[in-house]
Amino acid sequence: MFWCDDLAAPDHIVTENLSSPSWAADATGGLLHAAALLGHAAATQLLLQSAPEAAADGDDNDCLPLHRAALAGHAGVVSLLLAAHPAAALEADEHGRLPLHHAANRGHAEAAALLFDAAPAAALATDLDGLLPLHRAAYSGCTPAVAMLLEAAPQAAWAAADEGRLPLHEACRDAAVELLLAAAPETASVFDDDDTLPIHLASKFGFTPVVEQLLRVAPATAMATDHELQTPLHKAVLGGSETTVRVLLQVAPETADFRDADDRCPLSYALRYHRRWQSPEFEAIARLLVAATPRPIALVELRFAGVATLSFFTEYVAAHLPLYKPEWELVPKECPDLGRTLPAALACSPAQAAQVTRRLEGDDKLRLRTFSLGLARLQRRTGLALPAELAGRLMAMFDC
């Protein structure tokens, strides 16, 4: 008896076994499916020569051997099976998927081309989820298949599957997105049934090149909200993509102030996830948003987030100097790394510099005091006096 696992053996062993009469009873019971899935052209050819009708036999999932070959991307086997049973190119499995759906979904461009040539009508066939082969090709990022399918049926770019998803919603690779936008640029602004735009999905998964392409075509989508009232910036923060956050802040910095259905701004999520995971990605995102978020909101969010976010107050001070007195009252004592804001604070006024020094950590404050005393001693020894304005500014820093 010849078993399916034996198809993984070298070609000469397989062909010798298949040349014997003992395999014939199994030919329609799975051998051809196995040969198609494994891409064994020699076994496929021998099986078809002896039992060509096996090309039309479906398995428990209503899959034909052609579905299996398309799924695995074995173009040579696809060609053999199409020659034996051309109608298989338009036959659906239990999910309503044609062989072209399978090849496109796995990104097998050569197999997809053979299947399309055999049955061009397959380009507009939908599966039980309402998906065209173009949706599947866009999802896999198979740009040759996307180009072929768009050329054959440009209107497919507007085809809405279940939940209103267009092929552009499914696209995850920048090259595929470029083709879809060239065919139908307006689709960048089309919401699905969840009020989700393609840019929401690209931002969520951190596909920064895709986000950049979508913004070039439809920059206003950076401010669009979905069913949760979340902007693409919310999605990028939740996905932990610092590069995407940077891109979105450059195009629509005002979205840093947008609140979703849970009354959370992007900074709220960044601080929450940083507190939970302590990851460098969320730390970097939080620092960006502390500087980008309007000053009263950012300060309130920092105070609400608690001790774990002390270091972010330094970002707030650096971004928003000079601070008003009520703001300084909300900046905690001994903020880590706050000393680096001292030159900018001193450039604003001695009063701002003094506010910084009051909140320095112990070692930093000691170093500054030592520097000031040493400078004063040097002046006494040399008899050289600093200009009154500069001396006043330096001394004001230690008016604690």
N, C-alpha and C positions, 0 to 999 in steps of 0.2 A: 504494500500500500504506500502511496506517495502522500506526504503530509505538507501542509502549507508552510511549516517552518523550514522544510527542505528547500524552499525557493531561495533561501539565503545562501545556498551552496554555490560553488563555482559553476559557470555556464555549462561546461561539458558534462558535469554530473547531473545537472538539472535536465538537460536535453536527453541524456541517456535514459533517465528514469521516465520522462514523459513519452519517450518513443515506445515504451512497453505498454501492452494492453491494460495493465492493472490500474492505471490512473483514470481511465475513461469514465468509470462510474462516478468519480469525484469531480469531473470537469465542470459540471454545472452546480456543484455544491460548495464552491468557495475558492477553488484553485485559481480561477481567472481573476476573481476579486483580489486575491492575495498577490498574484503576479502583477496586477495593475498598481496596487498600492506600493509594492516594493520596486516598481519600475523595471521589472525583468522582461525586457523586450523579446528575448529568445523564447522564454516560456509562454509569453502571451501569444506569440505567433504560432507556436506549436498547438496550443489549446484552441485557437481560433480556426486553424486548419482542420482539426478533427471535429470540433463542435462549434461552428460559427454562431449558432443560436444562443450560446452562453453569454454573448455580448449583450443580450436583451434581458438577462436574468437579474432580478433585483434581490437584495438581501433583506434582512428583517427591518431595515430602515428605509426600504425602497430605493436604496442606492444601487446604481448599476456599476459595473466595472469602470465605466468612463468617469463617473463621479469620483471614484477612488484615485484614478490616475490624475485627474484634474486637481484634486485636493493635495496630492503629493508633488504635483508639478512635473510629472514625467512626460515630457513632450513627445518623445518617440512612441511611447505606449498609447498616448492620446491619439496620435495619428493612426496607429494600427486599429484601435477600437472604433474610431470614426469611419474608417474604411469598411469595417465589418458591419457596423450598425449606425449609419448616419443619423437616424432619427433620435438616437440617444442624446444628441446635443440639445434637444428641446424637451427632454423628459425630466421631471422633477422628483426629488426625494420626498421624505415625509415632512420636511420643513418647507417644501415648495421651492427648493433651490435647484437650479440647473447646474450642470457641470461648470458653466462660465462663472456662476456665483462663487463656487469653491476655488477655482483658479485665481479669480480676482481677490478674494478674501485672503489668500495666502501669499499674494504678490508674485504669482508665477506668470510672468509676462508672455513667455513663448507659448505656453499651454493655452493661455487666454486668447492669444492671436489665432491659434489653430481652431479653437472652439467658435470664435466669432466668425471666422471665414466659413466654417461649416454651416453656421446658422446665425446670420446677422440679426434675425428677429429676437435672439436671446438678449440683446443689449437692452431691450425695453421690458423684459420679463421681471415681474416682482415676485419675491418669495412671500411666505406667510407673515413676515414682519413688514411687508411693504417696501423692502429694499431692492433696488436695482443692482446689477453687477457694478455700476458706477459707484454706488454707495460703498460696496465692498472694496473696490479698488482704492477709493479715497481713504478708507479706513486703514488699509494696509500700506498706503504710501507707494503703491505700484504705479509710478508715473507713466511708463509706456502703456499700460492698460487704460489709465485715465485718459491719456491723449487719444488713444484709439477709440474709446467709447464716446468721448466728447465729439470727435470728428464724425462718427457715425450718427450720433443723435445729440446735437447740442442742447435740445430741450430737456434732456435728462438732468442737466444742472439744476433745474427748477423742480425736479420731482421730489415730493414730500413723502417720506415713509411714515410709519407709525410714529406718533408723538410729534409729527410735523418736521422731522429731521430732513434737511437737504444733504446732498453729498458734501457740501462745504462744512456742515456740522461734524461730519464723520472724519474729515481730513485731519491728519496729524503730522504730515510732513510738509515742509515748506515748498518743495517742488510741486507736489500735488495741489497745494493751495494756489500756487501761482497759475496753474493751468485752469483751475476752476474759476478763479477770479477773472482771468482773461476772457473766459467764455461767458460769464455772467457776473460782472462786478457788483450788481445790485444785491446779490445774495448775501453779501457781507452784512447787510442790514436787516435780514429776515429772521424773525423770532420763530422758535419752534413752539409747541403747545405749552411748554413750561416757561414761556417768555425768555428763553435763553438764546443768545446770539452765538455765532461761531467764536467770537472773541472771548466770551465767558468760558467756553470749554478750553480754548487754547491757553488762556491765562491760568485756569485751574490746574492744568497739567504741565505748566511751565514751558510751553513750546514758544520760546521768545521770538525766533525768526518768523513763525506764523503770526504771532501778535503784531509784529512790525509790519508785515505785509497787509494784514487786515486794517491796520491804522492808516496806512498810506492810501488805501482805497476809501475807507470810511472812518475818518478821524473822530467823528461825533459818537461812534459806538463806544469810545472810552468812557463815556458818561452814562451809558445805558444801564438800567437795572433789570434784573430778572424777577422771577416770582417771589424770591426772598428779599427783594429790594437790594440785592447786592450788585455792586459794580464789578467790572473786570479787575479792579484793584483789590477788592475784597477776595476775589477768587485766587489771584496771584499770591496774596498773603497766606491764605488757607493752604495753598499748594506748596508754600515754602520756597518760591522762586525769587531770589533777590534780583536777578537780571530782568525778569519780567516786571517786577515792582518798579525798578528804575525807569524802564521804558514808559510805563503807564504814568508815572509821576511827571516825566518830562512833557508828555502830551496833555495831560489833564490833572495838574497838581491840585485843583479844587476838589477832586474826588476823595482826597485824604480826609475831608470833612463830612463825607456822606455816611449816613447811618442806615443800617439795614432793618429788617422787620423785627429783629431782636434788640434794636436800639444800640447797635455796636458799630463803631467806625473801624476802618482797617487797623489802626493802631491798637484798638482793644484786643483784636485777635492776635496781633503780633506779640503783645506783652503776655497775653494768656498762654500762648503756645510756647513762648520762651520760658515762662515760669514752669510750665509742665515738663518740657523736654530738655531744656538747657542746651539747645543745639546752636552751633555757630550760624546756621542759616537764619533762624528766627531772630537771633541777636542782631545780625547785620540788617535784617528787614526792620526791626524795631528802631534801630538807630536812624535809619533813613526816614522813617515815618515820624519820629519825634521831631525831627527838623522840619518836615513838610506839613505836619498838622498844625492848624491855627493855634496860637499860644495858649489861650485859656483852656481849650479842649485838651491839648497835649498834656498840660500840667495837671489837670483834673484826672486824666487817665493814669498818669504816672503815680499820683498820690493814691489812687484807688488800687493800683496793682500791688503796692506794698513794698517791703524791704528788698525783695528779690530784684527790684528794678532801680536800685539806688544809683547805679552807674549811668543810667540813662538821663538822669537830671543834668549831668555834665553836657550831654548833647543838646539838651533844651537850652541851657544857659548860653552855650556857644552859638546856637542858631538864632537866639532872640535878643541878645544884648542890644541896647540897655534894657534891663528889666525894671518894671514898676515895683514900688515897695510891697504891695500886696502879693506880687509874684515871688519876691524874695522870701516873704514869710512862709511860702509853701515849699521852698527849697530846703531839704533837710540839712542838718549839720553833718560834717565829715563826709561829703560826697567823694567817692573815689575818682581820682584823676581830674578833679576840678581845677587844679593848679594850671593846667594848660590853657584855661580861659583867661588867666590873669592879664597877659599883655593886651588882649582885646578889651577887657574890662577897664584897664588903666587908660587905654586910648579913649574910652567913653568919658570917664570922670573918676576922680579919687573916690567918690562915694560908691561907685560900682565896684571898684577894686577892693574897697573895704568890705563890701558884702561878700565878695569871693573869699577873702582871707578868713572871715568869720566861719566859713564852712569848710575850710581845708582840713584834711586829715592831719593827725598829730605830727607825723614826721615832716610833711610838707610845710606845715606852719613853722616848725622848729627851724627848718632850713632857711625859710624866708627871714625869720627873725635874726638868725645868725648872719645872713647876708647883710641885713640892714645895719646891725651893730658893727660889723666889720667895715662897711662902707663909711660909717660915721667916724670910726677910729682912724681910717685912712685919711679922711679929710683933716682931722686934727693934726696928724703927724706931718702931712705935706703942706698944710696951710692953704690947700686949694678947696674952694667952696663950690658946691654945685649951685646952679641957678636956683633961685628961691622957688620958682614954680615946680621944677623937677623935684627938689627936696621935699616940698610940701606934698607932692603926689606920692612919693615913696613913703613918707611918714603916715600919710592918711591910710595907707593899706593896713597899718597895724593899730588902727583906732578901734580896737575890739572891746 
